[in-house]
Amino acid sequence: MQAVIETKEDGSVALELDREATRAMIASIVFAARFHEGIAPLAAMVEASLERSQDCAARGALCQ
């Protein structure tokens, strides 16, 4: 599992994760959303992103 986290001067954070680290992070977000309604919107965004990603992979195209 590999993860690179970079903080920027403007306060933002850049993450670079391999597949295993990404899955672990997503699982943590989805799990936490069950216990705190403030996290639910983030879980919904992650799930929607995964669906778009799978659709793109199925078509063999690049999507953003």
Residue, then its C-alpha position, 0 to 999 in steps of 0.5 A: m500500500q502506497a500513499v503520498i500526501e502533500t500539503k500546499e501553502d494555500g491549505s489544500v492537500a494533494l493525495e496520490l494513492d495506489r489501488e489498495a490505499t484508495r480502496a482502504m480510504i473509500a471503505s473508511i469513508v463509507f463506514a464512517a458515513r454510517f455513524h455521522e450524517g456530516i460525512a454522508p455527502l462525502a460518501a455519496m460523492v465517492e460512490a458517484s465518482l466510482e460509478r463514473s470511473q467504472d463506466c469509463a473503464a467499461r467503455g475504454a475511454l478517458c473521462q473526467 
